[in-house]
Amino acid sequence: MDLYDVTIVGGGPAGLYSAFYSGMRDLKTKIIEFHPQLGGKVNIFLEKMLWDVGGQQPVQGEVFLKNLVQQAMTFNPTVCLNSKVKWIEKKNNFFTITTESGEKHYSKAVIIAIGGGIFQPIKLEIDGAEKYEMTNLHYTINGMERFRDKELLISGGGNAAIDWAVELLPIAKKITVIYRSDELKAHESQVNKLKDHGVDILLNTEIQKLHANTQKTAIESVDIVQNGEIQTITMDDILICHGYNREVSLEFEEGIAPKRNESQLFESIGQCKTTTPGIFAVGDIVSYDDKVYLLVGTFNDAVLAVNSVKKYIEPDADSYAMVSSHNEKFLEKNQELLAEIYR
């Protein structure tokens, strides 16, 4: 049996930074991630610019993710991809973590870092829509250049939809935004940018029907319903931003299930400890007073949780790691980096 000090369930930003900080605290660490790649929700906005990470110049999501993964691998944690954790139990003072495939992992402590759960885009509920997902019906954007000089229809009124519309303003030939409610939910400043650029914003509007091109390979036009009236509009591509279905199917042995609130978030009793000793939670899946649901908050959660793990396993350990500027772990690495700088 290969016993780890801490197993992190989830390989998004919260899990990745937890893995890095676990290495700073000399903890034998494993990450278990459901998706085939690390990064969590950052994979959805690889081309967007991130401005709100402390000490970091505006950075594209793809670059930020690369750096985040590289940092997480500093102390060589074990990484298991394509693994969905279904069941956690505790016996003989350690946790057994069982995946959907039946594989078992053993750990002294567990950090839950699954965000809001496993995320899948809410798809367009129109018969036959799925066959256009390989051509011009999109639920996320993996490369903005494909929309160069195209007419784009965006369905959605939240931050994701409006942020993409703003990002694509200098690229797309024309953008039309439709939303089923009578008021957009996105940040006002972003909405104003669209209005200032003359983007058509149709409220109380939904897609009713898709019309294929002659070859039946792509969508050529759609029927939309606005306040009960139907009209047909043409476009080159459609982006659907209706949110994500969240699956939080993780289950626990009776008696060790951490307390959750009405939103199914794990409640922290302080320093990202759940109500179950040995189980900790970080990122969007944990709730506590003054919680900050931003990347900076995620990193803070990771530090709190890992320090709590260290004290749980070794009660006499220091409450926190030595800062990196004085941490002996980085002496050799710093020399290597400085040699590169002054080469």
HELIX and SHEET records of a PDB file:
HELIX    1   1 PRO A   13  MET A   24  1                                  12    
HELIX    2   2 GLY A   40  PHE A   45  5                                   6    
HELIX    3   3 GLY A   61  ALA A   72  1                                  12    
HELIX    4   4 MET A   73  PHE A   75  5                                   3    
HELIX    5   5 ALA A  129  TYR A  132  5                                   4    
HELIX    6   6 MET A  144  PHE A  147  5                                   4    
HELIX    7   7 ASN A  159  GLU A  167  1                                   9    
HELIX    8   8 GLU A  188  ASP A  196  1                                   9    
HELIX    9   9 GLY A  283  ILE A  285  5                                   3    
HELIX   10  10 LEU A  295  ILE A  313  1                                  19    
HELIX   11  11 GLU A  328  PHE A  330  5                                   3    
HELIX   12  12 LEU A  331  ILE A  341  1                                  11    
SHEET    1   A 7 THR A  78  CYS A  80  0                                        
SHEET    2   A 7 THR A  29  ILE A  32  1                                        
SHEET    3   A 7 LEU A   3  VAL A   9  1                                        
SHEET    4   A 7 LYS A 104  ILE A 112  1                                        
SHEET    5   A 7 PHE A  94  THR A  99 -1                                        
SHEET    6   A 7 VAL A  85  LYS A  91 -1                                        
SHEET    7   A 7 GLU A 251  PHE A 252  1                                        
SHEET    1   B 5 THR A  78  CYS A  80  0                                        
SHEET    2   B 5 THR A  29  ILE A  32  1                                        
SHEET    3   B 5 LEU A   3  VAL A   9  1                                        
SHEET    4   B 5 LYS A 104  ILE A 112  1                                        
SHEET    5   B 5 ILE A 279  ALA A 281  1                                        
SHEET    1   C 2 MET A  49  LEU A  50  0                                        
SHEET    2   C 2 VAL A  59  GLN A  60 -1                                        
SHEET    1   D 2 ILE A 118  PRO A 121  0                                        
SHEET    2   D 2 TYR A 244  GLU A 247 -1                                        
SHEET    1   E 5 LEU A 137  HIS A 138  0                                        
SHEET    2   E 5 ASP A 237  ILE A 240  1                                        
SHEET    3   E 5 GLU A 151  SER A 155  1                                        
SHEET    4   E 5 LYS A 174  ILE A 178  1                                        
SHEET    5   E 5 ASP A 200  LEU A 202  1                                        
SHEET    1   F 3 THR A 205  ALA A 212  0                                        
SHEET    2   F 3 ILE A 219  GLN A 226 -1                                        
SHEET    3   F 3 GLU A 229  THR A 234 -1                                        
SHEET    1   G 2 PHE A 266  GLU A 267  0                                        
SHEET    2   G 2 VAL A 286  SER A 287  1                                        
END                                                                             
